[in-house]
Structure formats: C-alpha cells, structure tokens
C-alpha cells in the first residue's frame, strides 16, 4: 500500500474532533505495548524511538488533516504526544519502567 492509500484509509477513520481522531487512529495502527516504545521526538532517558518524521507519522498527519480541515500540525503533535505518553499505563502497555 502506498502513502496515498494509507492517507486515504486513515482519513476514513474520522471522529468528532481532532483529538478523538488522533486517539482512534493511533489505537487502530498500534498496540499499547508498541506505542509504549515510542514518543514524538525519540529523546529521553528511556531510549524510546521517534515517531515524528517517520512515514507512518506523515501518513497519520496527512490523513487527519484530510479528515478535519481545521486540524493543524501543532494540534496533531500535541495529541499524538499525549496519547503516546500514556500508552504504558493502558492495558497491555507494560507499565512504566525506571531507567
């Protein structure tokens, strides 16, 4: 599946607002245990990998912006970051670990 098809599929997920759309998209694309291994920038003591800049993140961002014309890149970044931050404490996320 090429990037255009991925963006189209993501834009079809949709929700009532940008925040809900981000949460629904991430929950459909990743498990909580996989999300727990990522953060937006990839920086920090826990050795997490960056999601921002990846092809998947670009598809997520473009798909959400296609669904919601009022969505901004900054709004999407904040919501993705927040969702990834809480992944370890959700069911199957593995819990928080100490560095």
C-alpha positions in Angstrom: 0.0 0.0 0.0 1.5 3.3 -1.0 1.4 6.5 1.1 -1.6 8.0 -0.7 -3.7 4.9 0.0 -2.6 4.9 3.7 -3.6 8.6 4.0 -7.0 7.8 2.4 -7.6 4.9 4.8 -6.6 7.0 7.8 -8.8 9.9 6.8 -11.8 7.5 6.7 -11.4 6.6 10.4 -12.6 10.0 11.5 -14.2 11.1 14.7 -16.0 14.2 16.1 -12.8 16.3 16.6 -9.1 16.2 16.0 -8.2 14.8 19.5 -10.7 11.9 19.1 -9.4 11.2 15.6 -5.8 11.1 16.7 -6.6 8.7 19.5 -8.7 6.4 17.3 -6.1 6.4 14.5 -3.2 5.5 16.9 -5.3 2.8 18.6 -6.1 1.2 15.3 -2.5 1.3 14.0 -0.6 0.4 17.1 -1.0 -1.8 20.2 -0.4 -0.3 23.6 2.8 -2.2 24.0 4.2 -0.9 20.7 3.1 2.7 21.5 4.9 2.4 24.8 8.2 2.1 22.8 7.7 5.4 21.0 7.5 9.1 21.8 7.2 12.0 19.4 10.8 13.1 19.4 12.7 10.0 20.5 14.6 11.8 23.2 14.7 10.9 26.8 16.3 8.5 29.3 14.2 5.5 28.4 15.5 5.1 24.9 12.2 5.4 23.0 12.1 5.7 19.3 10.9 8.8 17.5 7.6 8.7 15.7 7.8 12.2 14.2 9.4 12.2 10.8 8.6 8.6 10.0 6.5 7.6 7.0 3.8 6.4 9.4 3.6 9.7 11.2 3.4 11.6 7.9 0.5 9.4 6.8 -1.2 9.9 10.1 -0.8 13.7 10.0 -1.9 13.9 6.3 -4.9 11.6 6.9 -6.1 13.6 9.9 -5.7 16.9 8.1 -7.7 15.4 5.2 -10.5 14.3 7.5 -10.5 17.5 9.6 -9.8 20.7 7.7 -9.4 22.7 11.0 -6.6 20.4 12.3 -3.2 21.9 12.5 0.2 20.2 12.6 0.8 21.6 16.1 -2.6 20.3 17.4 -1.9 16.8 15.9 1.6 16.8 17.5 0.2 17.7 20.9 -2.4 15.0 20.7 -0.1 12.3 19.4 2.5 13.1 22.1 -0.1 12.9 24.8 -1.5 9.6 23.6 1.9 8.0 23.4 2.8 9.3 26.8 0.0 7.4 28.5 0.4 4.2 26.5 2.4 2.3 29.2 -0.3 2.7 31.8 -3.1 1.4 29.5 -4.0 -2.3 29.3 -1.1 -4.2 27.6 1.2 -1.2 27.7 3.7 -2.9 30.0 3.7 -0.3 32.8 6.3 2.4 33.5 9.9 1.3 33.9 12.7 3.0 35.7 15.8 4.0 33.7 
